[in-house]
Amino acid sequence: MSSPWRVSLVAIGLAALALAGCNREERHSRSKPIGETVPAGTSPDTIWPGGTVAQTADPRARLYDNNAPAIAAGQQLYTQMNCVGCHSHGGGGMGPALMDDQWRYGGRIDQIATTIAEGRPNGMPSWRSKLTEDQIWKLAAYVRSLSGQPSKDAVASRAESMSSTTPQTLTPREPAHTSDTAAQ
Amino acid sequence: MLSGSGDEGLPEPRCHLFHGGVMRRVVDAFLVTLLCTATAALTGCSRSEPRQQLGSATVYGTVPAGDHAVAAPAASPADDGNWVMPGKDYAATRFSALNQVTPANVSKLALSFTFSTATSHGYEAPPLVVNGTMYLITPFPNYLYALDLTKPGAPTKWVFKPKPLAASQGVACCDTVNRGAVYDAGKIFFNTLDGQTIAVDANSGQQVWRTQLGDIQKGETITMAPLVAGGKVLVGNSGGEMGVRGWIAALDEGSGKLAWRAFNTGPDKDVLIGPRFKPFYPMDQGKDLGVRTWPPEAWKIGGGTVWGWLSYDPETKLVYYGVGNPGPWNPDQRPGDNKWTTGVFARDIDTGQAAWFYQTTPHDLFDHDDINEIILADIPWNGQRRPVLFRPARAGFFYVQDRRTGQVLSAAPFGYVNGYKGVDLKSGMIIPNPEKATHAGRVVRDICPASPGMKDWNPSAFSPLTGLVYIPHNNLCMDYGAMQANYISGTPYVGADVKMYAGPGGNRGAFTAWDPIHQKKVWEIPEDLPVWSPALVTAGGVVFYGTMDGWFKAVDARTGKQLWRFKAGSGIIGQPISYRGPDGRQYIAVVAGVGGWAGAIVSAQMDPRDPTGALGFANAMKDLPQKSTAGGILYVFTLAR
């Protein structure tokens, strides 16, 4: 190998070292690995053999719940991901209604996020491979708004697309049960 | 039980002009409204126009005498007292030749026995009766029951549980229904929601074969009743709202092996279009129209499913079926005619090769699937007997077509239509109404008929004795706002917010006796709710149908006069049948169980506050939860001794 080659190799090596030493800001396209998408303690069950187990709320819940930008982003995703095709604008159809006070798998935001991420056996698809964790939480925030859970200053007064539905600012608030309340 | 003539409903003086084209009728309606308003106080609008009352018939004419339509002879053999396929015969007449029950004695019909199906979704199928055994196929989970009619109370002989995938419920557009099983040569054939076709031994209830045809991951389900003919079991897919690619398949009756499969979109070789294909009109002629009438690749997710009814003419060995809507509902994502959706195919049953096609609504704008029943009949036409088919179509026109060629002989509206201006018999083309054209980003109001059409899947009955077609149907209009739809496999591919409501007159349904030769109504019964049950007509001269609030009704086939009614435990959307029991008596059977697209608001426990629920049907059905509860129950009647 000739000496100019050697020189350039050394130069490349030095450059690489210099770059590696930059310690650039960390960026993640996903903020957490997929496996951690599902919040713990989201069971809608109310029977705990041997005594009640205290459920700890997922700390991310309060970041998204009642959060206007999250709800607005979730509203866009609700149409883009075809949620609207099954659940309509909350009234249901192929899928169950989301604007009423019946929650098969719990109506808390972390419970809804779990349902979106994991799917449910009677036809709800599992979205964990299609959506990021952040998107799932935003969708859950919007789903909560269909039954009037957030305060009225957090929801949009107009629909994202044209529709025949009542503005969300007029949506009455239903009780959001944390346990299974489906009339099956 | 209540019996007697109809006494419910709102007495409402109403002027009604009937004859003339669509535009003429719009003008007429306006003039009549003016006239009515002016004269109502004084005269109650009581000119020669009949008063219409919900549940009671308005007579427009008389049953035609003499040479009228008869069922295609080769497709409608003599009645043996059984009921082996949903249409009763290959001609799809839903006509029973039994005549013990007549207008004179039908008021003496009494319950013989009942049976709970253990399901709570929409029950659209007919019972089958084969030599002393009754078979019931339920909505998901598609139980198949065999009941012994030779014993008191008809005890269960066996039940076959096919165990379809639970997830299939999430891709079934409009309730998890099943439209029926078929009996042939010792076996019962039926489809499961998750896309299987199954043959079960009719005596033992043991499975003979099962074939997986649909894939729920793509959004495919199967809800239709198969047609078994010529040694083949014909099956088509559902999923026109899920971006599937529609097909019809033929399985070998003995083994369940795939004999042929024809797609309804894509290149000619996939559609089984070859040298035999001779469509009557230029609009349906050309190479690879299933590709060229779509934007690039859109035909792969363009719908065109086969979820309705098939008929078969053993004489020509042609099978006839209608094709569902193109996807998505937003028409701006699929410029072009979108062949071969929303039309009718005639195919050779042995090879699947297409013989002809007629596109009822090129570039569908309203979800007007063309899957309704196809009744095969022979009619006198210009002094000659002509083999035809009758099609009361979703778009609102009653088509009479030559079944050898597809030529349209007549197409008259059987209700109020403003979405189209008529049908041009020269070119065969439906005439669109540009004012009602749907587009993305725009809400078009007052489109009639609405998406479920003037008439949806629930079939008419045809009596060769009266020559009339008895049509259970809707009277619904809608607002339609189209928008961009994203294709994600296994999820809805629709792109429209729809809101439906009652059409002119305020009644959401009607039951109409139609003279197919003279193209006019003979009588009509306005119904408050959409009529979502199929019809049955008997040689005794009685027509049966059910209402979504649970009334099972018997009316006179000639006059429409209500003769008898029975209040069932749930709304009726199932096919009534008539059979001869082992004791030689005539029985009438129907399964109640509200649901389906129209009744999903009850069976799927929807929230009625959202007008767009169930693709917009919820808005028209807000009161149904107060009028009916869910649950499948069989009712069997016979004349009290």
Interface residues (C-beta under 8 A of the other chain):
Chain A: T79 Q80 M81 N82 V84 G85 C86 S88 H89 G90 G91 G92 G93 M94 G95 P96 A97 M99 D100 Q102 P121 N122 G123 M124 P125 K130 S161 M162 S163 S164 T165 T166 A183
Chain B: A166 A167 S168 Q169 G170 V171 A172 C173 C174 E241 G441 R442 V443 D479 G481 M483 A485 N486 I488 G490 T491 P492 Y493 V494 D497 K499 A600 A604 Q605 M606 D607 P608 R609 D610 P611 T612 G613 A614 L615 A618 N619
